[in-house]
Amino acid sequence: MAEEGGRHWTDNEVRALLCVWADGNIREHLKSTLRNKCIFQEIACQMQRKFGVVRNWKQCRTKYKNLKYDYKTAKGAYAATGSSMGTPGKYMKFFEEVEAILLNKAVDGTTPQEDRRAEIYRTKQKPFHNFMIF
């Protein structure tokens, strides 16, 4: 029961989710599929296999939905206050990474998938120790 909810996501766990979500095949399946349990099962498997992050498919789906909601909220808050209040990233951690994924572009403005996935993990915070090149 303890695995079903409640445990907060660490920054590295979120980065792992973002990295898997940035994959073009995953994004295409998420866009084109209404019943997406199997996609989130695959996301959970990839997170564990590539990054050692153990989360179940429901936790991944919930975090994915929350990140999208937070992105839309931050973007709306930024639009409401105007550019004088800083950047949209002020309202949400990982704003730039989620925006890059949702807008199908890399964080640095380029388009190759590998650059986008690598950029997600290049942060100003602690390095992700289980990072593997795809």
N, C-alpha and C positions, 0 to 999 in steps of 0.2 A: 504494500500500500504506500509506503514512503516514496517509492519511485514514481508514482502517478502524478505528483504535483508538488508545489511548494518550494522545491530547491531552486534558489536563484541561479541564473546563468552567469558564469564568469565572463570576463571580456574575451578570453581565449576561446571559450565555448561559442560565443556569438561570432567570433571571427571564423571559426571552423564552419559554422552554419552558413555564413555569408560566402565563404569560399566554395562550398558545395553548391549553394544556390546560384552562384555566378556561372556555373557550367551551362553552356548553351542548351544541351539536351535537357537538363533539369528544368530550365526556364521555359523551354518550348512545351514540355509535358505539363507544367503547372498552368500555362496559358490555355492549353487546349483540352484539359481534362477537368470534368466537374467532380467526379468521384476520385479523389487523389490519395487515398490511403496508401496505395502501393508506391506512389512517388515519395511520400514521406518515410515509408519504410526503407526505401533506397537511400534517401538522404541520411537517415540515422545510421545505416550500414556504412556509408562512405565516411561519415564523420568519425565513426569508430575505427574503421580500417586505416584511414589516412592520417587521422589526428589523435586517435586514442580517446576521443570524447564519447562517453557513453550516455546517450539520451534515447528515449523511445520515440516512436513515430508521432505519438500524440503531443509530446513535449515539443518536438520539432515543428509540428504544424501550428501549435499555439504560439510559439516564439515567432515563427514566420508571419503569422497574422498580426501579432502585436507590433512587429517591426514595420510592417506596411501601414498599420494604423498610426503609429507614432510618426512615421514619415509624413503622412498626409496631414496630421495635426500640426507638426512642426512647420511644414510648408505653408499651411494656412495661417499660423500665428505670425510667421515672417511676413507674409503678404499683408496681413492686417496692421502690423506695426510699421512696415516700411523698412527700407535699407538703413535708416539711421540707427536702428537697434542692433546692428551687427549682421551676422549671417544666419541662414536657417539652421546651421550646425549648432548654434547656440542653444537651440531648443531640443536637440536630440543627439545623443551619442550615436556614432556610426551613420549619421545623416548622409555624408558624402558617399559612403560605401553602398548604402541602400539605394540612393539615387542613381549611382552608376549602374547598378544591376537593373533597376526598374526602367531606366532610360536606354539600356543596352549599350553603355559606353564604359570605358575604363575611367578610373578615378583621375588619371593624369591626362585625360582627353583623347587618348588613343583608343583603338577598337579591338586589338587582339585579345582573345580570352585569356591567354596565359599571362599577359601583362596585368589584366584586371585581377585575376586570382592572386598573383604575387603582390600586387599593390595593397590588397585588402590586409595582408599580413605585415606590411611595412608600416608600423605605427610609431608614434612617439612614446609609447608606453613599453611595458615589459615585452621582450621577444617571446614568441611562441616556440617552445622548445621542441615540440614534436613535428615541426614543419617539414613536409616532404615535397619535393618538386615533382610535378605530375608528368 
